[in-house]
Amino acid sequence: LLIIIWNSMINKNIVLFSLNMTSSIEWLQNFPPAEHSYNELPILMNF
């Protein structure tokens, strides 16, 4: 039972990892985009 669960987790992670690596534009950028910078920090409110 543990071998079956372990095998399914490994196979699922490898497939997801390989699909996301080639199609994700985030891996091609060296720096975070402008909307994820320190210029737009969220405002904290105390209630």
RODREN-613305 format. One record per atom (N, C-alpha, C, O, CB): residue in one letter; x, y, z; residue number from 1; atom name. Coordinates in steps of 0.2 Angstrom, whole numbers, plus 5000, padded with zeros to 4 digits. Glycine has a CB too. Layout:
residues N
aa A	px X	py Y	pz Z	i NUM	at CA
...
This chain:
residues 47
aa L	px 5004	py 4994	pz 5000	i 1	at N
aa L	px 5000	py 5000	pz 5000	i 1	at CA
aa L	px 5004	py 5006	pz 5000	i 1	at C
aa L	px 5003	py 5011	pz 4996	i 1	at O
aa L	px 4995	py 5000	pz 5006	i 1	at CB
aa L	px 5009	py 5006	pz 5004	i 2	at N
aa L	px 5014	py 5012	pz 5004	i 2	at CA
aa L	px 5018	py 5013	pz 4998	i 2	at C
aa L	px 5019	py 5019	pz 4996	i 2	at O
aa L	px 5019	py 5012	pz 5010	i 2	at CB
aa I	px 5020	py 5008	pz 4995	i 3	at N
aa I	px 5023	py 5008	pz 4988	i 3	at CA
aa I	px 5019	py 5011	pz 4983	i 3	at C
aa I	px 5021	py 5015	pz 4979	i 3	at O
aa I	px 5026	py 5001	pz 4986	i 3	at CB
aa I	px 5012	py 5009	pz 4983	i 4	at N
aa I	px 5008	py 5012	pz 4978	i 4	at CA
aa I	px 5007	py 5019	pz 4979	i 4	at C
aa I	px 5007	py 5023	pz 4974	i 4	at O
aa I	px 5001	py 5008	pz 4978	i 4	at CB
aa I	px 5006	py 5021	pz 4985	i 5	at N
aa I	px 5005	py 5029	pz 4987	i 5	at CA
aa I	px 5011	py 5032	pz 4985	i 5	at C
aa I	px 5011	py 5038	pz 4982	i 5	at O
aa I	px 5003	py 5030	pz 4994	i 5	at CB
aa W	px 5017	py 5030	pz 4987	i 6	at N
aa W	px 5023	py 5033	pz 4985	i 6	at CA
aa W	px 5024	py 5034	pz 4978	i 6	at C
aa W	px 5026	py 5039	pz 4975	i 6	at O
aa W	px 5029	py 5029	pz 4988	i 6	at CB
aa N	px 5023	py 5028	pz 4974	i 7	at N
aa N	px 5024	py 5028	pz 4967	i 7	at CA
aa N	px 5019	py 5033	pz 4963	i 7	at C
aa N	px 5021	py 5037	pz 4959	i 7	at O
aa N	px 5023	py 5021	pz 4964	i 7	at CB
aa S	px 5013	py 5034	pz 4966	i 8	at N
aa S	px 5008	py 5039	pz 4963	i 8	at CA
aa S	px 5010	py 5046	pz 4964	i 8	at C
aa S	px 5009	py 5050	pz 4960	i 8	at O
aa S	px 5001	py 5037	pz 4965	i 8	at CB
aa M	px 5013	py 5047	pz 4970	i 9	at N
aa M	px 5015	py 5054	pz 4971	i 9	at CA
aa M	px 5021	py 5056	pz 4967	i 9	at C
aa M	px 5021	py 5062	pz 4965	i 9	at O
aa M	px 5017	py 5055	pz 4979	i 9	at CB
aa I	px 5026	py 5051	pz 4966	i 10	at N
aa I	px 5032	py 5053	pz 4962	i 10	at CA
aa I	px 5030	py 5054	pz 4955	i 10	at C
aa I	px 5032	py 5059	pz 4952	i 10	at O
aa I	px 5037	py 5047	pz 4963	i 10	at CB
aa N	px 5026	py 5050	pz 4952	i 11	at N
aa N	px 5024	py 5051	pz 4945	i 11	at CA
aa N	px 5020	py 5057	pz 4944	i 11	at C
aa N	px 5021	py 5060	pz 4939	i 11	at O
aa N	px 5019	py 5045	pz 4943	i 11	at CB
aa K	px 5015	py 5059	pz 4949	i 12	at N
aa K	px 5012	py 5065	pz 4948	i 12	at CA
aa K	px 5016	py 5071	pz 4949	i 12	at C
aa K	px 5015	py 5076	pz 4945	i 12	at O
aa K	px 5006	py 5066	pz 4954	i 12	at CB
aa N	px 5021	py 5071	pz 4953	i 13	at N
aa N	px 5025	py 5077	pz 4954	i 13	at CA
aa N	px 5030	py 5078	pz 4948	i 13	at C
aa N	px 5031	py 5083	pz 4946	i 13	at O
aa N	px 5030	py 5076	pz 4960	i 13	at CB
aa I	px 5032	py 5072	pz 4945	i 14	at N
aa I	px 5037	py 5073	pz 4939	i 14	at CA
aa I	px 5033	py 5076	pz 4933	i 14	at C
aa I	px 5035	py 5080	pz 4929	i 14	at O
aa I	px 5040	py 5066	pz 4937	i 14	at CB
aa V	px 5027	py 5074	pz 4932	i 15	at N
aa V	px 5023	py 5076	pz 4926	i 15	at CA
aa V	px 5021	py 5083	pz 4927	i 15	at C
aa V	px 5022	py 5087	pz 4923	i 15	at O
aa V	px 5016	py 5072	pz 4926	i 15	at CB
aa L	px 5019	py 5085	pz 4933	i 16	at N
aa L	px 5017	py 5092	pz 4934	i 16	at CA
aa L	px 5023	py 5097	pz 4934	i 16	at C
aa L	px 5023	py 5102	pz 4931	i 16	at O
aa L	px 5014	py 5093	pz 4941	i 16	at CB
aa F	px 5029	py 5094	pz 4936	i 17	at N
aa F	px 5035	py 5098	pz 4936	i 17	at CA
aa F	px 5037	py 5099	pz 4929	i 17	at C
aa F	px 5039	py 5105	pz 4927	i 17	at O
aa F	px 5041	py 5095	pz 4940	i 17	at CB
aa S	px 5037	py 5094	pz 4925	i 18	at N
aa S	px 5040	py 5095	pz 4918	i 18	at CA
aa S	px 5035	py 5099	pz 4914	i 18	at C
aa S	px 5037	py 5103	pz 4910	i 18	at O
aa S	px 5040	py 5088	pz 4915	i 18	at CB
aa L	px 5028	py 5099	pz 4915	i 19	at N
aa L	px 5024	py 5103	pz 4912	i 19	at CA
aa L	px 5024	py 5111	pz 4913	i 19	at C
aa L	px 5024	py 5115	pz 4909	i 19	at O
aa L	px 5017	py 5101	pz 4913	i 19	at CB
aa N	px 5025	py 5112	pz 4920	i 20	at N
aa N	px 5026	py 5119	pz 4922	i 20	at CA
aa N	px 5032	py 5122	pz 4920	i 20	at C
aa N	px 5033	py 5128	pz 4919	i 20	at O
aa N	px 5025	py 5119	pz 4930	i 20	at CB
aa M	px 5038	py 5118	pz 4920	i 21	at N
aa M	px 5044	py 5121	pz 4918	i 21	at CA
aa M	px 5044	py 5124	pz 4911	i 21	at C
aa M	px 5047	py 5129	pz 4910	i 21	at O
aa M	px 5050	py 5116	pz 4919	i 21	at CB
aa T	px 5041	py 5121	pz 4906	i 22	at N
aa T	px 5042	py 5123	pz 4899	i 22	at CA
aa T	px 5037	py 5128	pz 4897	i 22	at C
aa T	px 5038	py 5132	pz 4893	i 22	at O
aa T	px 5041	py 5117	pz 4895	i 22	at CB
aa S	px 5031	py 5128	pz 4901	i 23	at N
aa S	px 5026	py 5133	pz 4899	i 23	at CA
aa S	px 5025	py 5139	pz 4903	i 23	at C
aa S	px 5022	py 5144	pz 4901	i 23	at O
aa S	px 5019	py 5129	pz 4899	i 23	at CB
aa S	px 5029	py 5139	pz 4909	i 24	at N
aa S	px 5028	py 5145	pz 4913	i 24	at CA
aa S	px 5033	py 5151	pz 4911	i 24	at C
aa S	px 5039	py 5150	pz 4910	i 24	at O
aa S	px 5029	py 5143	pz 4920	i 24	at CB
aa I	px 5030	py 5157	pz 4910	i 25	at N
aa I	px 5033	py 5163	pz 4908	i 25	at CA
aa I	px 5037	py 5165	pz 4914	i 25	at C
aa I	px 5042	py 5169	pz 4913	i 25	at O
aa I	px 5029	py 5168	pz 4906	i 25	at CB
aa E	px 5036	py 5163	pz 4920	i 26	at N
aa E	px 5039	py 5166	pz 4926	i 26	at CA
aa E	px 5046	py 5163	pz 4927	i 26	at C
aa E	px 5051	py 5167	pz 4930	i 26	at O
aa E	px 5035	py 5164	pz 4933	i 26	at CB
aa W	px 5047	py 5157	pz 4924	i 27	at N
aa W	px 5054	py 5155	pz 4924	i 27	at CA
aa W	px 5059	py 5158	pz 4919	i 27	at C
aa W	px 5065	py 5158	pz 4920	i 27	at O
aa W	px 5054	py 5147	pz 4922	i 27	at CB
aa L	px 5056	py 5162	pz 4914	i 28	at N
aa L	px 5060	py 5165	pz 4909	i 28	at CA
aa L	px 5062	py 5172	pz 4912	i 28	at C
aa L	px 5067	py 5175	pz 4909	i 28	at O
aa L	px 5056	py 5166	pz 4903	i 28	at CB
aa Q	px 5059	py 5175	pz 4917	i 29	at N
aa Q	px 5060	py 5182	pz 4919	i 29	at CA
aa Q	px 5066	py 5181	pz 4925	i 29	at C
aa Q	px 5066	py 5177	pz 4929	i 29	at O
aa Q	px 5054	py 5185	pz 4922	i 29	at CB
aa N	px 5070	py 5186	pz 4924	i 30	at N
aa N	px 5076	py 5186	pz 4929	i 30	at CA
aa N	px 5073	py 5190	pz 4936	i 30	at C
aa N	px 5076	py 5188	pz 4941	i 30	at O
aa N	px 5082	py 5190	pz 4927	i 30	at CB
aa F	px 5069	py 5195	pz 4935	i 31	at N
aa F	px 5067	py 5198	pz 4941	i 31	at CA
aa F	px 5059	py 5198	pz 4941	i 31	at C
aa F	px 5056	py 5197	pz 4936	i 31	at O
aa F	px 5069	py 5206	pz 4940	i 31	at CB
aa P	px 5056	py 5199	pz 4947	i 32	at N
aa P	px 5049	py 5199	pz 4947	i 32	at CA
aa P	px 5046	py 5205	pz 4943	i 32	at C
aa P	px 5049	py 5210	pz 4943	i 32	at O
aa P	px 5047	py 5200	pz 4955	i 32	at CB
aa P	px 5040	py 5204	pz 4941	i 33	at N
aa P	px 5037	py 5210	pz 4937	i 33	at CA
aa P	px 5035	py 5216	pz 4941	i 33	at C
aa P	px 5036	py 5215	pz 4948	i 33	at O
aa P	px 5031	py 5207	pz 4934	i 33	at CB
aa A	px 5034	py 5221	pz 4938	i 34	at N
aa A	px 5033	py 5228	pz 4942	i 34	at CA
aa A	px 5027	py 5227	pz 4947	i 34	at C
aa A	px 5027	py 5230	pz 4952	i 34	at O
aa A	px 5031	py 5233	pz 4937	i 34	at CB
aa E	px 5022	py 5223	pz 4946	i 35	at N
aa E	px 5016	py 5223	pz 4950	i 35	at CA
aa E	px 5018	py 5219	pz 4957	i 35	at C
aa E	px 5014	py 5218	pz 4961	i 35	at O
aa E	px 5010	py 5219	pz 4947	i 35	at CB
aa H	px 5024	py 5216	pz 4957	i 36	at N
aa H	px 5026	py 5212	pz 4963	i 36	at CA
aa H	px 5032	py 5216	pz 4966	i 36	at C
aa H	px 5036	py 5212	pz 4969	i 36	at O
aa H	px 5028	py 5205	pz 4961	i 36	at CB
aa S	px 5032	py 5222	pz 4966	i 37	at N
aa S	px 5038	py 5226	pz 4968	i 37	at CA
aa S	px 5036	py 5229	pz 4975	i 37	at C
aa S	px 5030	py 5228	pz 4978	i 37	at O
aa S	px 5040	py 5231	pz 4964	i 37	at CB
aa Y	px 5041	py 5232	pz 4978	i 38	at N
aa Y	px 5040	py 5235	pz 4985	i 38	at CA
aa Y	px 5036	py 5242	pz 4984	i 38	at C
aa Y	px 5035	py 5245	pz 4989	i 38	at O
aa Y	px 5047	py 5236	pz 4988	i 38	at CB
aa N	px 5035	py 5244	pz 4978	i 39	at N
aa N	px 5032	py 5251	pz 4977	i 39	at CA
aa N	px 5024	py 5250	pz 4979	i 39	at C
aa N	px 5021	py 5255	pz 4980	i 39	at O
aa N	px 5033	py 5253	pz 4970	i 39	at CB
aa E	px 5022	py 5244	pz 4979	i 40	at N
aa E	px 5015	py 5243	pz 4980	i 40	at CA
aa E	px 5014	py 5238	pz 4986	i 40	at C
aa E	px 5011	py 5233	pz 4985	i 40	at O
aa E	px 5011	py 5240	pz 4974	i 40	at CB
aa L	px 5016	py 5240	pz 4992	i 41	at N
aa L	px 5015	py 5236	pz 4997	i 41	at CA
aa L	px 5007	py 5237	pz 5000	i 41	at C
aa L	px 5005	py 5242	pz 4999	i 41	at O
aa L	px 5020	py 5238	pz 5003	i 41	at CB
aa P	px 5005	py 5231	pz 5003	i 42	at N
aa P	px 4998	py 5232	pz 5005	i 42	at CA
aa P	px 4997	py 5236	pz 5011	i 42	at C
aa P	px 5002	py 5237	pz 5015	i 42	at O
aa P	px 4995	py 5225	pz 5007	i 42	at CB
aa I	px 4992	py 5239	pz 5012	i 43	at N
aa I	px 4991	py 5244	pz 5018	i 43	at CA
aa I	px 4988	py 5239	pz 5024	i 43	at C
aa I	px 4983	py 5236	pz 5023	i 43	at O
aa I	px 4986	py 5250	pz 5017	i 43	at CB
aa L	px 4991	py 5240	pz 5030	i 44	at N
aa L	px 4988	py 5236	pz 5035	i 44	at CA
aa L	px 4983	py 5241	pz 5039	i 44	at C
aa L	px 4985	py 5246	pz 5041	i 44	at O
aa L	px 4994	py 5234	pz 5040	i 44	at CB
aa M	px 4978	py 5238	pz 5041	i 45	at N
aa M	px 4973	py 5242	pz 5045	i 45	at CA
aa M	px 4972	py 5239	pz 5052	i 45	at C
aa M	px 4971	py 5232	pz 5052	i 45	at O
aa M	px 4966	py 5242	pz 5041	i 45	at CB
aa N	px 4971	py 5243	pz 5057	i 46	at N
aa N	px 4969	py 5240	pz 5063	i 46	at CA
aa N	px 4962	py 5242	pz 5065	i 46	at C
aa N	px 4960	py 5247	pz 5064	i 46	at O
aa N	px 4974	py 5243	pz 5069	i 46	at CB
aa F	px 4958	py 5237	pz 5067	i 47	at N
aa F	px 4951	py 5238	pz 5068	i 47	at CA
aa F	px 4950	py 5237	pz 5075	i 47	at C
aa F	px 4944	py 5238	pz 5078	i 47	at O
aa F	px 4947	py 5232	pz 5065	i 47	at CB
